[in-house]
Amino acid sequence: VSGRMVTELGLLRAYAADRNDVVIDARALERLDFVAAGELRNEVVVLRGSAKTVLIIEPTFIVEALMVVMGIHELAEIRRRRL
């Protein structure tokens, strides 16, 4: 995923609208660029500001590393992949 992720974030907002627990299945997400990670972080901040919890399921190790660098791990629980 790259860039502003307008479509993807719109779908995430719609999914999260009537949920308190937002689950993002990242198992099929192979790549996430810096801009997209920033956009995701901003959206997670908004979700947390709405008293929602966010769980990101099993991103690849490289995607998880970028999420950690971006501070997403401080805002959302990241369930790691098993080795």
Secondary structure, DSSP 8 states (H G I E B T S, - for coil): --TT-HHHHHHHHHHHTT-SEEEEE-TT-----HHHHHHHHHHHHHHHHTT-EEEEE---HHHHHHHHHHTGGGTSEEE----
